[in-house]
């Protein structure tokens, strides 16, 4: 992890999941966290890459960062609202 990436309080890997389960799993993880805590999410594909951050923001969470990796995965960091 680079110095620019935040330190997560929790991590989940939804790279094998498809929408709408991608956000369902993110929502379940966020619901178990305290406001201000950071969730690291490993995901794969264009649809989750677009929809998970958008839906999280609509529900009051903050997108901190998103990094795309060469293998096709993305890592998204959310701060629970």
C-alpha positions in Angstrom: 0.0 0.0 0.0 1.3 3.4 -0.9 1.6 6.3 1.6 -1.3 8.0 -0.3 -3.8 5.2 0.4 -5.7 5.5 3.7 -5.5 2.8 6.4 -8.7 0.9 6.3 -10.6 -0.2 9.4 -12.2 -3.1 7.5 -11.6 -4.8 4.1 -13.9 -6.8 1.8 -13.4 -8.4 -1.5 -16.4 -8.3 -3.9 -14.4 -9.0 -7.0 -16.2 -12.3 -7.7 -19.7 -10.8 -7.2 -22.0 -9.1 -9.7 -24.5 -6.3 -9.3 -26.7 -5.8 -7.3 -24.9 -8.1 -4.8 -21.8 -5.9 -5.0 -23.5 -3.0 -3.2 -25.5 -5.3 -0.9 -22.3 -6.7 0.5 -20.8 -3.2 0.8 -23.9 -1.9 2.6 -23.8 -4.8 5.1 -20.1 -4.1 5.8 -20.8 -0.3 6.2 -23.7 -1.0 8.5 -21.4 -2.8 10.9 -18.9 0.1 11.0 -18.8 3.3 13.1 -19.2 6.7 11.4 -15.8 7.9 10.1 -14.3 4.5 9.8 -12.8 3.5 6.4 -13.8 0.5 4.3 -11.4 -0.9 1.6 -13.3 -2.7 -1.1 -11.7 -4.8 -3.8 -14.0 -5.0 -6.9 -13.8 -5.9 -10.6 -15.7 -4.8 -13.6 -17.1 -1.5 -15.0 -20.6 -1.8 -13.5 -19.4 -2.2 -9.9 -16.7 0.4 -10.5 -19.4 2.9 -11.5 -22.3 1.9 -9.2 -20.7 1.2 -5.9 -19.2 4.6 -5.4 -22.2 6.4 -6.7 -24.7 4.5 -4.5 -22.4 4.9 -1.5 -22.3 8.7 -2.0 -26.1 8.8 -2.4 -26.4 7.1 1.0 -24.1 9.6 2.7 -20.8 7.9 2.6 -17.6 9.6 1.3 -15.5 8.2 -1.5 -11.9 8.8 -0.4 -10.0 7.1 -3.2 -10.2 4.5 -6.0 -7.2 2.9 -7.7 -7.3 0.7 -10.7 -4.9 -2.2 -10.9 -3.3 -3.8 -14.0 -5.1 -7.1 -13.3 -8.5 -5.5 -13.8 -9.3 -5.1 -10.1 -10.0 -1.8 -8.5 -9.6 -0.8 -4.9 -12.1 1.6 -3.5 -11.9 3.4 -0.1 -15.1 4.6 1.5 -15.5 6.6 4.8 -18.7 5.7 6.5 -21.0 8.6 6.9 
